Amino acid sequence: MSDQNNEHNDRPSGYEKKDANVRFIAIVALVLIVVIAGIGVMLNELFLITTEDAIQDAVLSVDSEELAKLRAHEDSLLSSYELLDTSSGVWRIPIDSAIEIVAGENNSK
């Protein structure tokens, strides 16, 4: 009979005889939640950076011919003299000259 009991104790019984470690499972679940949330935040940042780069490349960095003409026209207006109204004697002067005149008026007061 003792040999039978010895054989019976060596064989697996077919079910788990001890309880699950709840603390270990909770810690692993918490770590997984934090890791998944961190990955989500990193993927969101990567998406935003990629989107901003695509917008920069597609829209903002391309200088069109029309924009170049507009900037050249604005530069010519800001750096040239022109008589605007002959009857009243109104002139357009370069922006640098206008700044010097206004600064000189403010210094003399």
C-alpha positions as CSV (number, residue, x, y, z in Angstrom):
1,M,0.0,0.0,0.0
2,S,2.8,2.4,0.7
3,D,4.2,1.9,-2.8
4,Q,0.8,2.8,-4.2
5,N,0.7,6.1,-2.2
6,N,4.2,6.9,-3.3
7,E,3.3,6.5,-6.9
8,H,0.2,8.5,-6.5
9,N,2.0,11.5,-5.0
10,D,4.6,11.6,-7.8
11,R,2.0,11.9,-10.5
12,P,0.4,15.3,-11.3
13,S,-3.1,15.6,-10.1
14,G,-4.4,17.6,-13.1
15,Y,-5.1,21.0,-11.4
16,E,-3.2,23.8,-9.7
17,K,-3.0,23.3,-6.0
18,K,-1.8,26.8,-5.0
19,D,-3.5,30.2,-5.6
20,A,-2.3,32.7,-8.2
21,N,-0.1,35.5,-6.9
22,V,-2.4,38.4,-7.2
23,R,0.2,41.0,-6.3
24,F,2.5,39.8,-9.1
25,I,-0.4,39.9,-11.6
26,A,-1.4,43.4,-10.5
27,I,2.2,44.7,-10.8
28,V,2.6,43.1,-14.3
29,A,-0.7,44.5,-15.4
30,L,0.2,48.0,-14.1
31,V,3.6,47.9,-15.9
32,L,2.0,46.8,-19.1
33,I,-0.6,49.6,-18.9
34,V,2.2,52.2,-18.3
35,V,4.2,50.8,-21.2
36,I,1.3,50.8,-23.6
37,A,0.3,54.4,-22.6
38,G,3.9,55.5,-23.1
39,I,4.0,53.9,-26.5
40,G,0.8,55.6,-27.4
41,V,2.1,59.0,-26.4
42,M,5.3,58.5,-28.3
43,L,3.4,57.4,-31.4
44,N,1.2,60.5,-31.2
45,E,4.3,62.7,-30.9
46,L,5.8,61.0,-33.9
47,F,2.6,61.5,-35.9
48,L,2.5,65.2,-35.1
49,I,6.2,65.7,-36.0
50,T,5.8,63.8,-39.2
51,T,2.6,65.7,-40.1
52,E,4.3,69.1,-39.4
53,D,7.3,68.1,-41.5
54,A,5.1,67.0,-44.4
55,I,3.2,70.3,-44.2
56,Q,6.5,72.3,-44.1
57,D,7.8,70.4,-47.1
58,A,4.6,70.6,-49.2
59,V,3.3,74.0,-48.5
60,L,5.6,76.4,-46.6
61,S,9.1,75.7,-48.0
62,V,8.1,75.9,-51.7
63,D,8.7,79.4,-53.1
64,S,6.4,79.9,-56.0
65,E,7.2,82.2,-58.9
66,E,4.3,84.4,-58.0
67,L,5.5,84.7,-54.4
68,A,9.0,85.6,-55.7
69,K,7.5,88.4,-57.9
70,L,5.5,89.7,-55.0
71,R,8.5,89.9,-52.7
72,A,10.6,91.6,-55.4
73,H,7.8,94.2,-55.9
74,E,7.5,94.8,-52.2
75,D,11.3,95.2,-51.9
76,S,11.3,97.7,-54.7
77,L,8.5,99.7,-53.0
78,L,10.5,99.7,-49.7
79,S,13.7,100.8,-51.3
80,S,12.9,103.4,-53.9
81,Y,11.8,107.0,-54.3
82,E,8.5,107.7,-56.1
83,L,6.3,110.8,-56.5
84,L,2.8,109.6,-55.5
85,D,0.8,112.9,-55.8
86,T,2.2,115.8,-57.9
87,S,-0.5,118.3,-56.7
88,S,0.2,117.8,-53.0
89,G,3.9,116.8,-53.4
90,V,3.6,113.4,-51.6
91,W,6.6,111.2,-52.1
92,R,7.4,107.6,-51.2
93,I,10.8,107.3,-49.7
94,P,12.9,104.2,-48.8
95,I,12.1,102.7,-45.5
96,D,15.6,103.1,-44.2
97,S,15.5,106.9,-44.9
98,A,12.1,107.1,-43.2
99,I,13.4,105.4,-40.1
100,E,16.3,107.8,-39.9
101,I,14.0,110.8,-40.3
102,V,11.6,109.6,-37.6
103,A,14.5,108.7,-35.3
104,G,16.0,112.1,-35.8
105,E,12.7,113.9,-35.0
106,N,12.4,111.8,-31.8
107,N,16.0,112.6,-30.7
108,S,15.5,116.3,-31.2
109,K,12.5,116.5,-28.9
